[in-house]
Amino acid sequence: MKKKMISMMLAAVMTVTLAACGSKEAPAPEETPAKTEAPEEAQAPQDQPAGQTGEANIYLLPKSTTSNYWRTVMAGAEAAAQELGITITTLAPTDESADGQVTCIQQAVNAGATAIVVAPIDADALINACKEAQDAGVAIVLVDSMINSEDYSVAYATDNYQAGVLAARCMAEGIGNAGKVYIQNSVAASSTCVDREQGFTDTMEKEFPEIEILGTVFSNNDSLTAANQTADIITANQDIAGIYSCNANTGTGVGTSVKESGKDIKIVSIDSNSDLIAFLEEQVVTNLILQSPYAMGYEGVKGAYSLSSGEEMPHEVIDTGVTMADFENKDTEEIQKLFYPLGK
């Protein structure tokens, strides 16, 4: 009965999400910031024949095109392209799978890409495709997430380990440095999710020994799954003090179940969406750790253009930063811009 109520509640509140690991909940808008095509339809821009002009031919490969988070990445990328006077082509797998993203990389290479800006869906599954692209002379620029190899030129991403550190400190403050907490994670294969959990657990162990982490569950980036898992966790642990959510989809499910339970359980979540913003205003959620997806897209295309122009760049990961939002600062200009980067 409880899970049925959760399903009904989620259906009522679910909206477009801002999530570091992608989303499947909202349809793509009729107009996207950059040209978007299904993988099987990928083509080189008609006004820039592949491999013939010597000009930048940049492809953007987000994890999906259907959530506000990735639309924000795309908007930043398009803004950079407009400044540079170039056209970029956006490809994303319709099923949000690693295999589909590998196909996108291969098609971009075949279409004469000079650089590919990619947010890897899987840290291991993308390694070979990135290596093969670089071997073919195509620069690989990573945004948002990493691969488990050095087969890229430069990366622009959140330091997800440090995001987990900040989340742990926020949680500790919220529960008085002692108590039991649970980790509600998203996708086990994602480097972002792994790093966010590791930063959290390491910080709790080193700085807050009186806080006990009961365990971790994975929702596979599904809000309803996260809601049901959270309901089970609360039932089995009546004295639980806090729950850490590693992305927005998961956070939506956690917030829904905690609100329904009526218990004073502190929630710290990474990323935001309209549901989490509402939960923060209702003080169901304690803290939101916000990334800068617009900056990732913008800097990613800038870097790709420089590499396409023959400029040498340091092989490094450039941190695009995180910001903490809570009930006290939620209405400030800085936080509002991070909540609504594309406008309300």
VOBA-1610 file (N, C-alpha, C; in pm, whole numbers, padded with zeros to 5 digits, always signed):
BEGIN
Met+00083-00120+00000Met+00000+00000+00000Met+00087+00126+00000Lys+00198+00121+00084Lys+00286+00237+00091Lys+00348+00265-00044Lys+00395+00159-00113Lys+00461+00179-00241Lys+00363+00230-00346Lys+00235+00191-00336Lys+00134+00244-00428Lys+00117+00392-00405Met+00114+00434-00276Met+00102+00576-00246Met+00222+00653-00298Ile+00340+00595-00287Ile+00461+00660-00338Ile+00450+00680-00488Ser+00404+00577-00559Ser+00390+00586-00705Ser+00298+00699-00742Met+00186+00712-00668Met+00090+00818-00698Met+00151+00955-00670Met+00225+00964-00560Met+00285+01091-00525Met+00390+01133-00626Leu+00472+01038-00667Leu+00573+01068-00768Leu+00510+01112-00899Ala+00404+01046-00938Ala+00337+01082-01063Ala+00287+01225-01058Ala+00252+01270-00937Ala+00199+01404-00923Ala+00307+01511-00926Val+00427+01475-00875Val+00528+01579-00860Val+00642+01569-00958Met+00657+01460-01030Met+00776+01439-01114Met+00783+01541-01226Thr+00896+01603-01242Thr+00916+01701-01349Thr+01051+01679-01411Val+01086+01767-01504Val+01215+01758-01571Val+01326+01766-01469Thr+01429+01684-01480Thr+01532+01677-01378Thr+01661+01739-01421Leu+01741+01779-01316Leu+01880+01819-01335Leu+01964+01707-01276Ala+02016+01612-01350Ala+02084+01498-01295Ala+02219+01475-01360Ala+02351+01461-01263Ala+02481+01438-01316Ala+02495+01312-01393Cys+02398+01207-01373Cys+02408+01080-01442Cys+02305+01063-01546Gly+02222+01168-01598Gly+02121+01158-01704Gly+01983+01138-01649Ser+01885+01144-01737Ser+01744+01130-01699Ser+01664+01070-01811Lys+01558+01001-01774Lys+01468+00945-01874Lys+01325+00994-01854Glu+01308+01101-01778Glu+01175+01133-01732Glu+01101+01235-01816Ala+01168+01316-01893Ala+01099+01423-01962Ala+01130+01420-02110Pro+01032+01449-02195Pro+01058+01451-02339Pro+01149+01566-02376Ala+01225+01548-02481Ala+01312+01656-02529Ala+01225+01770-02580Pro+01270+01894-02561Pro+01193+02007-02614Pro+01193+02006-02765Glu+01097+02076-02823Glu+01088+02078-02969Glu+01211+02142-03029Glu+01270+02241-02958Glu+01390+02304-03005Glu+01498+02286-02900Thr+01612+02235-02940Thr+01724+02219-02847Thr+01832+02318-02884Pro+01921+02349-02787Pro+02021+02452-02814Pro+02116+02418-02928Ala+02138+02291-02954Ala+02226+02252-03063Ala+02156+02148-03148Lys+02202+02133-03271Lys+02145+02034-03361Lys+02155+01895-03300Thr+02043+01824-03288Thr+02040+01695-03222Thr+01988+01589-03316Glu+02058+01476-03324Glu+02019+01370-03414Glu+02030+01237-03342Ala+01950+01140-03381Ala+01967+01004-03330Ala+02095+00948-03388Pro+02160+00854-03316Pro+02289+00803-03363Pro+02287+00751-03505Glu+02179+00683-03543Glu+02178+00623-03674Glu+02165+00727-03785Glu+02137+00852-03750Glu+02120+00955-03851Glu+02235+01054-03852Ala+02343+01023-03781Ala+02453+01118-03768Ala+02515+01148-03904Gln+02537+01279-03929Gln+02600+01322-04053Gln+02691+01439-04023Ala+02791+01459-04106Ala+02871+01579-04095Ala+02787+01698-04139Pro+02807+01817-04080Pro+02732+01935-04122Pro+02747+01957-04272Gln+02638+01989-04340Gln+02640+01999-04486Gln+02730+02111-04536Asp+02743+02220-04455Asp+02825+02331-04500Asp+02971+02314-04462Gln+03006+02199-04406Gln+03143+02175-04365Gln+03177+02029-04391Pro+03206+01992-04517Pro+03230+01853-04551Pro+03339+01792-04466Ala+03315+01668-04423Ala+03405+01601-04330Ala+03546+01594-04387Gly+03640+01644-04304Gly+03781+01628-04335Gly+03829+01706-04457Gln+03750+01802-04508Gln+03789+01870-04631Gln+03826+02016-04612Thr+03775+02081-04510Thr+03796+02224-04498Thr+03912+02259-04406Gly+03953+02170-04319Gly+04056+02201-04221Gly+04003+02285-04107Glu+03874+02311-04103Glu+03812+02390-03998Glu+03763+02299-03886Ala+03729+02359-03773Ala+03679+02282-03660Ala+03547+02215-03696Asn+03540+02088-03670Asn+03418+02010-03692Asn+03392+01936-03561Ile+03317+02002-03472Ile+03305+01956-03333Ile+03171+01888-03310Tyr+03178+01773-03245Tyr+03059+01697-03208Tyr+03045+01697-03056Leu+02922+01718-03010Leu+02889+01713-02867Leu+02808+01588-02841Leu+02854+01505-02746Leu+02786+01380-02713Leu+02749+01378-02565Pro+02635+01438-02528Pro+02589+01430-02389Pro+02535+01290-02360Lys+02505+01265-02233Lys+02448+01134-02197Lys+02306+01121-02249Ser+02236+01232-02256Ser+02101+01234-02312Ser+02069+01377-02351Thr+01956+01398-02415Thr+01913+01534-02449Thr+01778+01567-02386Thr+01735+01486-02290Thr+01596+01497-02243Thr+01580+01556-02105Ser+01688+01590-02036Ser+01673+01649-01904Ser+01726+01791-01903Asn+01685+01870-01805Asn+01733+02007-01794Asn+01884+02011-01776Tyr+01939+01913-01705Tyr+02084+01912-01683Tyr+02157+01909-01817Trp+02120+01816-01904Trp+02190+01803-02031Trp+02151+01913-02128Arg+02030+01965-02117Arg+01993+02081-02198Arg+02079+02201-02157Thr+02114+02209-02028Thr+02200+02318-01981Thr+02342+02301-02035Val+02393+02178-02033Val+02524+02151-02094Val+02522+02193-02241Met+02416+02154-02312Met+02403+02186-02453Met+02395+02337-02477Ala+02326+02409-02386Ala+02314+02554-02400Ala+02450+02620-02384Gly+02530+02573-02288Gly+02664+02627-02271Gly+02750+02601-02393Ala+02737+02480-02448Ala+02813+02444-02568Ala+02774+02532-02685Glu+02645+02555-02702Glu+02598+02637-02813Glu+02643+02782-02798Ala+02645+02832-02674Ala+02691+02969-02651Ala+02837+02984-02693Ala+02918+02885-02660Ala+03058+02889-02701Ala+03071+02882-02852Ala+02991+02797-02916Ala+02995+02784-03061Ala+02958+02915-03130Gln+02858+02983-03077Gln+02817+03111-03135Gln+02928+03215-03122Glu+02995+03218-03008Glu+03106+03311-02989Glu+03219+03284-03088Leu+03240+03154-03115Leu+03350+03114-03203Leu+03311+03121-03351Gly+03181+03138-03380Gly+03134+03143-03517Gly+03135+03008-03587Ile+03109+02902-03510Ile+03109+02767-03567Ile+02975+02699-03539Thr+02954+02587-03607Thr+02837+02503-03583Thr+02884+02372-03521Ile+02814+02329-03417Ile+02845+02200-03357Ile+02728+02105-03382Thr+02758+01978-03384Thr+02656+01875-03404Thr+02643+01794-03276Thr+02519+01775-03230Thr+02494+01701-03107Thr+02436+01564-03139Leu+02495+01462-03083Leu+02446+01325-03096Leu+02427+01265-02957Ala+02322+01188-02938Ala+02301+01118-02811Ala+02224+00990-02839Pro+02258+00881-02771Pro+02185+00756-02790Pro+02043+00768-02736Thr+01947+00723-02815Thr+01808+00735-02772Thr+01777+00649-02650Asp+01857+00542-02629Asp+01833+00457-02514Asp+01926+00488-02396Glu+02005+00594-02409Glu+02097+00637-02304Glu+02190+00523-02260Ser+02237+00444-02356Ser+02323+00330-02325Ser+02467+00359-02364Ala+02560+00290-02298Ala+02701+00305-02332Ala+02727+00256-02475Asp+02663+00146-02513Asp+02680+00096-02650Asp+02635+00199-02752Gly+02524+00264-02724Gly+02475+00367-02814Gly+02571+00484-02822Gln+02634+00518-02711Gln+02728+00629-02712Gln+02856+00592-02787Val+02897+00466-02778Val+03011+00419-02858Val+02981+00437-03007Thr+02860+00401-03047Thr+02819+00419-03187Thr+02825+00567-03226Cys+02783+00655-03135Cys+02788+00799-03163Cys+02932+00844-03187Ile+03025+00797-03105Ile+03166+00834-03122Ile+03216+00786-03258Gln+03185+00662-03291Gln+03230+00607-03419Gln+03173+00685-03537Gln+03048+00724-03529Gln+02986+00799-03638Gln+03044+00939-03648Ala+03077+01000-03534Ala+03139+01131-03538Ala+03277+01124-03604Val+03354+01021-03571Val+03485+01001-03634Val+03470+00983-03784Asn+03375+00897-03824Asn+03352+00871-03966Asn+03305+00995-04041Ala+03239+01087-03968Ala+03190+01209-04030Ala+03295+01319-04035Gly+03418+01287-03994Gly+03526+01385-04004Gly+03538+01480-03888Ala+03495+01439-03770Ala+03508+01525-03653Ala+03654+01559-03628Thr+03679+01683-03591Thr+03812+01723-03546Thr+03825+01708-03395Ala+03713+01718-03326Ala+03712+01700-03181Ala+03573+01653-03139Ile+03571+01570-03035Ile+03445+01521-02980Ile+03440+01557-02833Val+03333+01627-02794Val+03309+01660-02654Val+03208+01559-02602Val+03251+01473-02509Val+03166+01361-02468Val+03155+01353-02317Ala+03035+01323-02270Ala+03009+01294-02128Ala+02990+01143-02117Pro+03093+01069-02079Pro+03086+00922-02083Pro+02977+00864-01993Ile+02895+00778-02050Ile+02791+00710-01973Ile+02852+00603-01884Asp+02957+00538-01932Asp+03022+00430-01857Asp+03173+00452-01861Ala+03236+00448-01743Ala+03378+00481-01733Ala+03468+00379-01802Asp+03421+00256-01817Asp+03501+00151-01881Asp+03461+00128-02027Ala+03332+00129-02053Ala+03282+00092-02186Ala+03322+00191-02295Leu+03357+00314-02256Leu+03392+00417-02355Leu+03542+00422-02385Ile+03622+00346-02311Ile+03768+00358-02324Ile+03815+00329-02466Asn+03778+00214-02520Asn+03826+00175-02653Asn+03784+00274-02761Ala+03659+00319-02754Ala+03610+00413-02856Ala+03687+00545-02849Cys+03715+00592-02728Cys+03792+00716-02713Cys+03935+00698-02764Lys+03995+00585-02733Lys+04131+00558-02778Lys+04137+00551-02931Glu+04041+00480-02990Glu+04039+00468-03136Glu+04018+00604-03202Ala+03935+00689-03141Ala+03914+00823-03196Ala+04043+00903-03191Gln+04112+00898-03079Gln+04238+00972-03069Gln+04344+00918-03165Asp+04346+00785-03181Asp+04440+00726-03276Asp+04411+00772-03419Ala+04283+00807-03445Ala+04243+00856-03578Ala+04265+01006-03592Gly+04323+01069-03489Gly+04352+01211-03496Gly+04242+01302-03446Val+04141+01244-03378Val+04029+01323-03326Val+04053+01350-03178Ala+04050+01477-03139Ala+04069+01513-02998Ala+03946+01474-02917Ile+03968+01418-02801Ile+03859+01381-02711Ile+03859+01476-02591Val+03749+01545-02571Val+03730+01635-02458Val+03619+01576-02372Leu+03649+01546-02247Leu+03549+01491-02157Leu+03481+01602-02079Val+03350+01588-02058Val+03276+01677-01970Val+03190+01594-01876Asp+03172+01646-01756Asp+03085+01587-01654Asp+03141+01459-01592Ser+03180+01361-01673Ser+03223+01231-01623Ser+03355+01191-01688Met+03425+01099-01623Met+03555+01056-01671Met+03549+00913-01725Ile+03656+00873-01794Ile+03677+00733-01830Ile+03795+00682-01747Asn+03803+00552-01732Asn+03910+00492-01650Asn+04036+00467-01732Ser+04078+00570-01803Ser+04204+00565-01879Ser+04244+00708-01908Glu+04361+00722-01969Glu+04413+00855-02004Glu+04388+00890-02150Asp+04293+00821-02214Asp+04269+00838-02357Asp+04176+00956-02385Tyr+04219+01075-02344Tyr+04147+01199-02372Tyr+04247+01312-02367Ser+04209+01425-02422Ser+04299+01540-02428Ser+04289+01628-02305Val+04167+01664-02269Val+04142+01750-02154Val+04000+01720-02105Ala+03971+01752-01978Ala+03838+01726-01923Ala+03791+01847-01842Tyr+03661+01872-01849Tyr+03597+01978-01771Tyr+03485+01913-01691Ala+03502+01907-01561Ala+03405+01831-01482Ala+03407+01877-01337Thr+03301+01843-01269Thr+03297+01858-01124Thr+03399+01764-01061Asp+03467+01810-00959Asp+03547+01719-00877Asp+03448+01643-00790Asn+03403+01529-00840Asn+03294+01459-00773Asn+03333+01404-00637Tyr+03460+01373-00620Tyr+03506+01331-00487Tyr+03487+01445-00387Gln+03527+01566-00426Gln+03511+01681-00338Gln+03364+01716-00317Ala+03280+01690-00417Ala+03135+01710-00397Ala+03086+01617-00287Gly+03137+01493-00284Gly+03102+01400-00178Gly+03153+01445-00043Val+03273+01504-00041Val+03328+01559+00084Val+03237+01668+00139Leu+03197+01761+00051Leu+03108+01870+00094Leu+02975+01815+00142Ala+02921+01715+00072Ala+02794+01655+00114Ala+02806+01593+00252Ala+02918+01527+00280Ala+02938+01465+00411Ala+02941+01569+00522Arg+03009+01678+00497Arg+03017+01782+00600Arg+02882+01849+00623Cys+02805+01867+00516Cys+02669+01920+00532Cys+02582+01824+00612Met+02593+01694+00581Met+02516+01594+00653Met+02554+01592+00801Ala+02683+01595+00829Ala+02729+01591+00968Ala+02674+01710+01046Glu+02678+01828+00986Glu+02624+01946+01052Glu+02474+01930+01077Gly+02405+01873+00979Gly+02260+01860+00991Gly+02216+01763+01099Ile+02295+01658+01126Ile+02255+01557+01225Ile+02336+01565+01354Gly+02411+01674+01370Gly+02484+01693+01495Gly+02604+01602+01511Asn+02668+01565+01400Asn+02794+01488+01401Asn+02781+01347+01456Ala+02660+01297+01467Ala+02642+01160+01517Ala+02510+01104+01467Gly+02506+00973+01445Gly+02382+00909+01401Gly+02405+00812+01287Lys+02296+00757+01238Lys+02301+00658+01130Lys+02253+00721+01000Val+02329+00694+00892Val+02291+00748+00761Val+02298+00638+00656Tyr+02225+00661+00550Tyr+02224+00568+00436Tyr+02264+00644+00311Ile+02325+00572+00216Ile+02360+00632+00087Ile+02268+00577-00021Gln+02196+00666-00086Gln+02110+00629-00198Gln+02182+00672-00326Asn+02248+00576-00391Asn+02327+00607-00510Asn+02246+00578-00635Ser+02306+00603-00751Ser+02232+00592-00876Ser+02281+00475-00962Val+02395+00492-01032Val+02443+00391-01126Val+02584+00349-01086Ala+02602+00222-01058Ala+02729+00172-01007Ala+02843+00188-01107Ala+02814+00184-01237Ala+02919+00190-01338Ala+02967+00331-01369Ser+02899+00431-01316Ser+02933+00570-01345Ser+03045+00619-01254Ser+03150+00676-01313Ser+03260+00728-01232Ser+03213+00841-01141Thr+03117+00921-01185Thr+03067+01030-01102Thr+03003+00976-00975Cys+02923+00872-00990Cys+02854+00814-00874Cys+02953+00749-00778Val+03054+00680-00834Val+03156+00616-00751Val+03231+00721-00670Asp+03274+00828-00736Asp+03353+00931-00670Asp+03271+01007-00565Arg+03146+01033-00594Arg+03061+01104-00498Arg+03040+01021-00371Glu+03026+00892-00388Glu+03012+00806-00270Glu+03143+00796-00194Gln+03254+00781-00267Gln+03384+00764-00200Gln+03421+00888-00119Gly+03398+01006-00176Gly+03427+01129-00103Gly+03346+01139+00024Phe+03221+01096+00018Phe+03132+01099+00134Phe+03179+01001+00241Thr+03203+00877+00201Thr+03240+00775+00300Thr+03377+00802+00362Asp+03473+00846+00281Asp+03607+00876+00335Asp+03600+00987+00438Thr+03521+01091+00408Thr+03509+01205+00499Thr+03441+01166+00629Met+03339+01085+00620Met+03272+01039+00742Met+03368+00959+00830Glu+03446+00873+00768Glu+03540+00790+00844Glu+03649+00875+00910Lys+03701+00974+00838Lys+03812+01053+00890Lys+03769+01163+00986Glu+03657+01228+00957Glu+03620+01348+01032Glu+03504+01329+01129Phe+03420+01230+01103Phe+03299+01215+01185Phe+03280+01069+01226Pro+03365+01017+01312Pro+03360+00875+01349Pro+03234+00834+01422Glu+03159+00930+01474Glu+03035+00897+01545Glu+02917+00878+01449Ile+02940+00899+01322Ile+02835+00877+01222Ile+02856+00740+01159Glu+02751+00659+01160Glu+02757+00523+01106Glu+02686+00517+00971Ile+02757+00472+00869Ile+02696+00453+00737Ile+02642+00310+00731Leu+02512+00299+00718Leu+02447+00167+00721Leu+02465+00089+00592Gly+02481+00157+00482Gly+02496+00087+00354Gly+02462+00175+00237Thr+02469+00117+00118Thr+02440+00187-00007Thr+02344+00104-00092Val+02248+00169-00155Val+02162+00104-00253Val+02168+00186-00382Phe+02143+00119-00495Phe+02147+00184-00626Phe+02009+00181-00690Ser+01968+00295-00744Ser+01835+00308-00804Ser+01836+00294-00956Asn+01954+00281-01016Asn+01967+00283-01163Asn+01904+00409-01221Asn+01922+00519-01148Asn+01877+00652-01192Asn+01726+00662-01208Asp+01652+00583-01132Asp+01507+00583-01142Asp+01446+00634-01011Ser+01363+00737-01020Ser+01308+00801-00900Ser+01214+00710-00822Leu+01131+00635-00894Leu+01037+00546-00825Leu+01111+00436-00752Thr+01214+00381-00815Thr+01296+00279-00748Thr+01358+00337-00622Ala+01412+00458-00633Ala+01473+00522-00516Ala+01371+00546-00406Ala+01250+00584-00443Ala+01144+00607-00343Ala+01110+00477-00270Asn+01096+00370-00344Asn+01063+00242-00281Asn+01177+00191-00194Gln+01301+00207-00242Gln+01416+00167-00161Gln+01424+00248-00033Thr+01399+00378-00044Thr+01402+00464+00074Thr+01295+00425+00174Ala+01175+00395+00127Ala+01067+00352+00216Ala+01108+00227+00293Asp+01172+00133+00225Asp+01217+00010+00290Asp+01326+00040+00393Ile+01418+00131+00358Ile+01525+00167+00451Ile+01468+00230+00578Ile+01373+00319+00563Ile+01312+00385+00679Ile+01240+00284+00767Thr+01168+00191+00704Thr+01096+00089+00780Thr+01192+00002+00860Ala+01305-00032+00800Ala+01401-00122+00865Ala+01493-00050+00964Asn+01498+00082+00956Asn+01589+00160+01042Asn+01514+00280+01098Gln+01435+00256+01200Gln+01350+00361+01254Gln+01429+00477+01314Asp+01557+00454+01349Asp+01637+00559+01410Asp+01733+00624+01311Ile+01709+00606+01182Ile+01797+00665+01082Ile+01791+00818+01091Ala+01909+00881+01081Ala+01917+01026+01097Ala+01928+01101+00965Gly+01987+01036+00863Gly+02005+01107+00738Gly+02021+01015+00619Ile+01993+01068+00501Ile+02011+00995+00375Ile+02083+01086+00277Tyr+02188+01033+00218Tyr+02266+01106+00117Tyr+02229+01054-00020Ser+02185+01144-00108Ser+02148+01108-00244Ser+02253+01160-00341Cys+02298+01073-00432Cys+02409+01108-00520Cys+02370+01178-00649Asn+02240+01192-00679Asn+02200+01273-00794Asn+02053+01313-00782Ala+02004+01389-00877Ala+01871+01449-00863Ala+01758+01349-00875Asn+01765+01257-00972Asn+01659+01158-00984Asn+01644+01079-00856Thr+01757+01035-00802Thr+01755+00961-00677Thr+01703+01049-00564Gly+01747+01175-00561Gly+01702+01266-00457Gly+01552+01289-00457Thr+01493+01292-00577Thr+01347+01308-00586Thr+01276+01193-00515Gly+01323+01071-00540Gly+01262+00955-00474Gly+01282+00958-00325Val+01402+00993-00281Val+01430+01000-00138Val+01340+01104-00071Gly+01333+01222-00129Gly+01251+01328-00071Gly+01104+01290-00063Thr+01054+01222-00166Thr+00914+01181-00167Thr+00884+01087-00052Ser+00969+00987-00031Ser+00943+00889+00075Ser+00963+00948+00214Val+01066+01031+00230Val+01088+01092+00362Val+00973+01185+00397Lys+00925+01262+00300Lys+00811+01351+00326Lys+00689+01270+00366Glu+00665+01160+00297Glu+00550+01076+00329Glu+00562+01013+00467Ser+00684+00980+00507Ser+00705+00915+00637Ser+00678+01009+00754Gly+00694+01140+00730Gly+00674+01237+00837Gly+00789+01243+00936Lys+00897+01171+00910Lys+01009+01167+01003Lys+01108+01281+00976Asp+01181+01317+01081Asp+01283+01421+01069Asp+01414+01354+01027Ile+01426+01331+00898Ile+01544+01268+00841Ile+01611+01370+00750Lys+01736+01402+00778Lys+01807+01502+00699Lys+01845+01443+00563Ile+01824+01520+00458Ile+01856+01476+00322Ile+01957+01573+00262Val+02067+01520+00213Val+02163+01597+00134Val+02169+01531-00004Ser+02145+01610-00108Ser+02144+01555-00244Ser+02233+01637-00335Ile+02296+01571-00429Ile+02372+01640-00533Ile+02280+01667-00652Asp+02291+01789-00706Asp+02210+01837-00818Asp+02071+01881-00771Ser+01995+01935-00864Ser+01861+01985-00829Ser+01766+01965-00945Asn+01638+01968-00913Asn+01530+01975-01010Asn+01415+02048-00942Ser+01305+02067-01008Ser+01196+02145-00949Ser+01141+02078-00823Asp+01139+01944-00820Asp+01091+01874-00700Asp+01185+01896-00583Leu+01316+01885-00607Leu+01412+01904-00498Leu+01414+02049-00449Ile+01397+02143-00541Ile+01388+02283-00500Ile+01267+02304-00410Ala+01155+02242-00447Ala+01034+02251-00363Ala+01058+02185-00228Phe+01124+02070-00227Phe+01155+02001-00101Phe+01247+02087-00014Leu+01340+02159-00076Leu+01428+02248+00000Leu+01347+02361+00063Glu+01255+02417-00012Glu+01171+02525+00040Glu+01082+02477+00154Glu+01040+02349+00148Glu+00958+02291+00254Glu+01043+02238+00369Gln+01174+02244+00354Gln+01272+02194+00451Gln+01263+02042+00470Val+01215+01974+00366Val+01225+01829+00362Val+01369+01791+00328Val+01430+01865+00235Val+01570+01850+00199Val+01651+01955+00274Thr+01767+01915+00325Thr+01852+02004+00404Thr+01949+02082+00318Asn+02017+02012+00227Asn+02117+02076+00140Asn+02112+02018+00000Leu+02139+02104-00099Leu+02160+02061-00236Leu+02299+02104-00278Ile+02377+02011-00332Ile+02511+02041-00381Ile+02500+02060-00532Leu+02523+02182-00579Leu+02493+02218-00718Leu+02619+02223-00804Gln+02611+02163-00923Gln+02718+02166-01020Gln+02701+02285-01116Ser+02791+02293-01215Ser+02785+02400-01315Ser+02783+02340-01455Pro+02672+02278-01495Pro+02667+02212-01626Pro+02683+02308-01743Tyr+02637+02431-01728Tyr+02653+02529-01836Tyr+02802+02551-01863Ala+02880+02567-01757Ala+03023+02588-01772Ala+03091+02468-01836Met+03045+02347-01805Met+03103+02228-01867Met+03087+02230-02018Gly+02965+02260-02065Gly+02941+02265-02208Gly+03018+02377-02276Tyr+03019+02493-02212Tyr+03086+02611-02268Tyr+03237+02586-02278Glu+03298+02547-02168Glu+03443+02526-02168Glu+03482+02405-02253Gly+03393+02304-02258Gly+03422+02187-02339Gly+03436+02221-02486Val+03346+02302-02539Val+03353+02342-02680Val+03471+02436-02703Lys+03496+02526-02610Lys+03613+02614-02623Lys+03741+02532-02632Gly+03752+02433-02543Gly+03870+02348-02546Gly+03880+02267-02673Ala+03767+02215-02719Ala+03764+02137-02843Ala+03807+02222-02962Tyr+03765+02348-02962Tyr+03803+02439-03072Tyr+03953+02465-03071Ser+04007+02487-02953Ser+04152+02512-02942Ser+04230+02392-02992Leu+04187+02273-02954Leu+04255+02151-02998Leu+04240+02132-03149Ser+04121+02163-03201Ser+04098+02152-03345Ser+04185+02247-03424Ser+04222+02359-03360Ser+04305+02460-03425Ser+04453+02431-03412Gly+04487+02318-03351Gly+04626+02279-03337Gly+04694+02329-03212Glu+04618+02393-03124Glu+04676+02444-03000Glu+04704+02329-02904Glu+04816+02333-02838Glu+04848+02231-02738Glu+04787+02271-02604Met+04726+02173-02537Met+04665+02199-02408Met+04716+02097-02307Pro+04730+02138-02181Pro+04773+02042-02079Pro+04672+01929-02065His+04724+01807-02046His+04637+01693-02021His+04597+01698-01874Glu+04477+01751-01848Glu+04434+01772-01711Glu+04283+01771-01700Val+04236+01761-01575Val+04094+01771-01545Val+04071+01906-01479Ile+03992+01989-01542Ile+03965+02123-01492Ile+03833+02121-01414Asp+03840+02155-01287Asp+03725+02150-01198Asp+03631+02267-01227Thr+03506+02238-01257Thr+03408+02343-01283Thr+03331+02384-01157Gly+03360+02319-01043Gly+03312+02368-00915Gly+03174+02323-00872Val+03150+02333-00740Val+03018+02304-00682Val+02984+02415-00583Thr+02854+02431-00560Thr+02803+02532-00467Thr+02697+02469-00379Met+02698+02501-00250Met+02600+02445-00157Met+02479+02537-00145Ala+02360+02479-00160Ala+02235+02552-00139Ala+02164+02498-00017Asp+02107+02587+00063Asp+02026+02546+00177Asp+01907+02641+00190Phe+01831+02626+00297Phe+01711+02708+00314Phe+01746+02856+00327Glu+01863+02886+00384Glu+01900+03024+00411Glu+01942+03099+00284Asn+02011+03032+00192Asn+02064+03104+00076Asn+01990+03075-00055Lys+01882+02998-00048Lys+01813+02950-00169Lys+01761+03061-00258Asp+01734+03179-00203Asp+01676+03287-00283Asp+01780+03387-00333Thr+01908+03361-00307Thr+02011+03453-00354Thr+02027+03442-00505Glu+02082+03547-00565Glu+02099+03549-00710Glu+02187+03434-00758Glu+02294+03408-00684Glu+02386+03301-00722Glu+02316+03166-00728Ile+02239+03134-00626Ile+02172+03004-00620Ile+02059+02998-00723Gln+01986+03106-00740Gln+01877+03106-00837Gln+01928+03082-00980Lys+02047+03134-01011Lys+02105+03111-01144Lys+02144+02965-01162Leu+02187+02903-01055Leu+02220+02761-01062Leu+02095+02674-01065Phe+01991+02717-00997Phe+01863+02644-01002Phe+01800+02652-01140Tyr+01807+02771-01201Tyr+01736+02795-01327Tyr+01831+02855-01431Pro+01931+02781-01475Pro+02029+02834-01571Pro+01969+02870-01706Leu+01856+02808-01740Leu+01789+02837-01868Leu+01671+02931-01848Gly+01654+02981-01726Gly+01540+03067-01694Gly+01422+02987-01642Lys+01336+03053-01566Lys+01219+02984-01510Lys+01114+02963-01618
//
